[in-house]
Amino acid sequence: MRRNYVMAAEGGHGLYHDMIGDAEQTRRWENRIRDGGGYETEGGTLSYVTMEEFWKHAPSGGRDYELLSDVRAAGRQIFGDS
């Protein structure tokens, strides 16, 4: 899962970070994993819980945001702005 929601912790899920190359987004992601918190929706708060050792229980991964940006920029140079 992208966030450490209660359901992820209770289900033993791994986590996915899709902004690895962005230092500020990575810091926020790490803080949520360490500190918990929540995300406000119209239906109420979706709680985050501490999952500091999530990688020990399930596969986890991410994607390099900076690399993805570079690939997109190269594609625009080759194929245009379509």
Biotite code that builds the C-alpha atoms (Angstrom):
import biotite.structure as struc

atoms = struc.array([
    struc.Atom([0.000, 0.000, 0.000], chain_id="A", res_id=1, res_name="MET", atom_name="CA", element="C"),
    struc.Atom([1.088, 3.566, -0.546], chain_id="A", res_id=2, res_name="ARG", atom_name="CA", element="C"),
    struc.Atom([0.314, 4.642, 3.001], chain_id="A", res_id=3, res_name="ARG", atom_name="CA", element="C"),
    struc.Atom([0.556, 2.977, 6.393], chain_id="A", res_id=4, res_name="ASN", atom_name="CA", element="C"),
    struc.Atom([-3.188, 2.825, 7.014], chain_id="A", res_id=5, res_name="TYR", atom_name="CA", element="C"),
    struc.Atom([-4.504, 0.664, 9.851], chain_id="A", res_id=6, res_name="VAL", atom_name="CA", element="C"),
    struc.Atom([-5.601, -1.948, 7.298], chain_id="A", res_id=7, res_name="MET", atom_name="CA", element="C"),
    struc.Atom([-2.035, -2.197, 5.961], chain_id="A", res_id=8, res_name="ALA", atom_name="CA", element="C"),
    struc.Atom([-0.581, -2.779, 9.425], chain_id="A", res_id=9, res_name="ALA", atom_name="CA", element="C"),
    struc.Atom([-3.260, -5.261, 10.452], chain_id="A", res_id=10, res_name="GLU", atom_name="CA", element="C"),
    struc.Atom([-2.972, -7.126, 7.166], chain_id="A", res_id=11, res_name="GLY", atom_name="CA", element="C"),
    struc.Atom([0.839, -7.289, 7.233], chain_id="A", res_id=12, res_name="GLY", atom_name="CA", element="C"),
    struc.Atom([1.136, -5.439, 3.902], chain_id="A", res_id=13, res_name="HIS", atom_name="CA", element="C"),
    struc.Atom([4.282, -3.941, 2.460], chain_id="A", res_id=14, res_name="GLY", atom_name="CA", element="C"),
    struc.Atom([4.485, -0.257, 1.572], chain_id="A", res_id=15, res_name="LEU", atom_name="CA", element="C"),
    struc.Atom([5.222, 1.488, -1.713], chain_id="A", res_id=16, res_name="TYR", atom_name="CA", element="C"),
    struc.Atom([6.874, 4.903, -1.989], chain_id="A", res_id=17, res_name="HIS", atom_name="CA", element="C"),
    struc.Atom([6.338, 6.525, -5.384], chain_id="A", res_id=18, res_name="ASP", atom_name="CA", element="C"),
    struc.Atom([8.398, 9.695, -4.840], chain_id="A", res_id=19, res_name="MET", atom_name="CA", element="C"),
    struc.Atom([11.852, 8.337, -3.894], chain_id="A", res_id=20, res_name="ILE", atom_name="CA", element="C"),
    struc.Atom([13.787, 11.025, -5.790], chain_id="A", res_id=21, res_name="GLY", atom_name="CA", element="C"),
    struc.Atom([11.919, 13.892, -4.089], chain_id="A", res_id=22, res_name="ASP", atom_name="CA", element="C"),
    struc.Atom([13.613, 14.603, -0.742], chain_id="A", res_id=23, res_name="ALA", atom_name="CA", element="C"),
    struc.Atom([10.671, 16.481, 0.821], chain_id="A", res_id=24, res_name="GLU", atom_name="CA", element="C"),
    struc.Atom([8.107, 13.840, -0.155], chain_id="A", res_id=25, res_name="GLN", atom_name="CA", element="C"),
    struc.Atom([10.434, 11.102, 1.124], chain_id="A", res_id=26, res_name="THR", atom_name="CA", element="C"),
    struc.Atom([10.821, 12.913, 4.459], chain_id="A", res_id=27, res_name="ARG", atom_name="CA", element="C"),
    struc.Atom([7.028, 13.196, 4.812], chain_id="A", res_id=28, res_name="ARG", atom_name="CA", element="C"),
    struc.Atom([6.585, 9.513, 3.926], chain_id="A", res_id=29, res_name="TRP", atom_name="CA", element="C"),
    struc.Atom([9.191, 8.461, 6.504], chain_id="A", res_id=30, res_name="GLU", atom_name="CA", element="C"),
    struc.Atom([7.558, 10.676, 9.155], chain_id="A", res_id=31, res_name="ASN", atom_name="CA", element="C"),
    struc.Atom([4.131, 9.090, 8.559], chain_id="A", res_id=32, res_name="ARG", atom_name="CA", element="C"),
    struc.Atom([5.627, 5.618, 8.909], chain_id="A", res_id=33, res_name="ILE", atom_name="CA", element="C"),
    struc.Atom([7.448, 6.557, 12.116], chain_id="A", res_id=34, res_name="ARG", atom_name="CA", element="C"),
    struc.Atom([4.797, 8.811, 13.716], chain_id="A", res_id=35, res_name="ASP", atom_name="CA", element="C"),
    struc.Atom([1.444, 7.647, 12.349], chain_id="A", res_id=36, res_name="GLY", atom_name="CA", element="C"),
    struc.Atom([-1.196, 10.338, 11.821], chain_id="A", res_id=37, res_name="GLY", atom_name="CA", element="C"),
    struc.Atom([-4.132, 10.553, 9.480], chain_id="A", res_id=38, res_name="GLY", atom_name="CA", element="C"),
    struc.Atom([-5.602, 11.693, 6.178], chain_id="A", res_id=39, res_name="TYR", atom_name="CA", element="C"),
    struc.Atom([-8.802, 13.748, 6.169], chain_id="A", res_id=40, res_name="GLU", atom_name="CA", element="C"),
    struc.Atom([-11.569, 12.721, 3.773], chain_id="A", res_id=41, res_name="THR", atom_name="CA", element="C"),
    struc.Atom([-15.213, 13.794, 3.461], chain_id="A", res_id=42, res_name="GLU", atom_name="CA", element="C"),
    struc.Atom([-16.189, 10.599, 5.263], chain_id="A", res_id=43, res_name="GLY", atom_name="CA", element="C"),
    struc.Atom([-13.785, 11.104, 8.161], chain_id="A", res_id=44, res_name="GLY", atom_name="CA", element="C"),
    struc.Atom([-10.150, 10.490, 8.976], chain_id="A", res_id=45, res_name="THR", atom_name="CA", element="C"),
    struc.Atom([-8.215, 7.523, 7.600], chain_id="A", res_id=46, res_name="LEU", atom_name="CA", element="C"),
    struc.Atom([-5.670, 6.775, 10.308], chain_id="A", res_id=47, res_name="SER", atom_name="CA", element="C"),
    struc.Atom([-2.012, 6.000, 9.732], chain_id="A", res_id=48, res_name="TYR", atom_name="CA", element="C"),
    struc.Atom([-0.257, 3.773, 12.247], chain_id="A", res_id=49, res_name="VAL", atom_name="CA", element="C"),
    struc.Atom([3.410, 3.281, 13.013], chain_id="A", res_id=50, res_name="THR", atom_name="CA", element="C"),
    struc.Atom([4.973, 0.665, 10.707], chain_id="A", res_id=51, res_name="MET", atom_name="CA", element="C"),
    struc.Atom([8.702, 1.147, 11.228], chain_id="A", res_id=52, res_name="GLU", atom_name="CA", element="C"),
    struc.Atom([9.673, -2.414, 10.230], chain_id="A", res_id=53, res_name="GLU", atom_name="CA", element="C"),
    struc.Atom([7.158, -3.018, 7.436], chain_id="A", res_id=54, res_name="PHE", atom_name="CA", element="C"),
    struc.Atom([9.784, -4.440, 5.062], chain_id="A", res_id=55, res_name="TRP", atom_name="CA", element="C"),
    struc.Atom([10.396, -7.375, 7.413], chain_id="A", res_id=56, res_name="LYS", atom_name="CA", element="C"),
    struc.Atom([6.864, -8.690, 6.889], chain_id="A", res_id=57, res_name="HIS", atom_name="CA", element="C"),
    struc.Atom([6.014, -8.185, 3.217], chain_id="A", res_id=58, res_name="ALA", atom_name="CA", element="C"),
    struc.Atom([7.517, -7.037, -0.093], chain_id="A", res_id=59, res_name="PRO", atom_name="CA", element="C"),
    struc.Atom([7.946, -3.295, -0.389], chain_id="A", res_id=60, res_name="SER", atom_name="CA", element="C"),
    struc.Atom([9.149, -1.003, -3.130], chain_id="A", res_id=61, res_name="GLY", atom_name="CA", element="C"),
    struc.Atom([9.001, 2.325, -4.844], chain_id="A", res_id=62, res_name="GLY", atom_name="CA", element="C"),
    struc.Atom([9.851, 4.271, -7.923], chain_id="A", res_id=63, res_name="ARG", atom_name="CA", element="C"),
    struc.Atom([12.446, 6.932, -8.559], chain_id="A", res_id=64, res_name="ASP", atom_name="CA", element="C"),
    struc.Atom([10.529, 10.150, -9.209], chain_id="A", res_id=65, res_name="TYR", atom_name="CA", element="C"),
    struc.Atom([13.592, 11.973, -10.546], chain_id="A", res_id=66, res_name="GLU", atom_name="CA", element="C"),
    struc.Atom([14.367, 9.189, -13.024], chain_id="A", res_id=67, res_name="LEU", atom_name="CA", element="C"),
    struc.Atom([10.742, 9.123, -14.170], chain_id="A", res_id=68, res_name="LEU", atom_name="CA", element="C"),
    struc.Atom([10.877, 12.892, -14.770], chain_id="A", res_id=69, res_name="SER", atom_name="CA", element="C"),
    struc.Atom([14.065, 12.478, -16.811], chain_id="A", res_id=70, res_name="ASP", atom_name="CA", element="C"),
    struc.Atom([12.489, 9.720, -18.925], chain_id="A", res_id=71, res_name="VAL", atom_name="CA", element="C"),
    struc.Atom([9.415, 11.872, -19.613], chain_id="A", res_id=72, res_name="ARG", atom_name="CA", element="C"),
    struc.Atom([11.598, 14.845, -20.579], chain_id="A", res_id=73, res_name="ALA", atom_name="CA", element="C"),
    struc.Atom([13.614, 12.659, -22.959], chain_id="A", res_id=74, res_name="ALA", atom_name="CA", element="C"),
    struc.Atom([10.391, 11.325, -24.482], chain_id="A", res_id=75, res_name="GLY", atom_name="CA", element="C"),
    struc.Atom([9.168, 14.862, -25.157], chain_id="A", res_id=76, res_name="ARG", atom_name="CA", element="C"),
    struc.Atom([12.458, 15.693, -26.865], chain_id="A", res_id=77, res_name="GLN", atom_name="CA", element="C"),
    struc.Atom([12.176, 12.622, -29.087], chain_id="A", res_id=78, res_name="ILE", atom_name="CA", element="C"),
    struc.Atom([8.423, 12.480, -29.718], chain_id="A", res_id=79, res_name="PHE", atom_name="CA", element="C"),
    struc.Atom([7.263, 16.064, -29.123], chain_id="A", res_id=80, res_name="GLY", atom_name="CA", element="C"),
    struc.Atom([4.699, 17.410, -26.666], chain_id="A", res_id=81, res_name="ASP", atom_name="CA", element="C"),
    struc.Atom([1.742, 15.212, -27.566], chain_id="A", res_id=82, res_name="SER", atom_name="CA", element="C"),
])
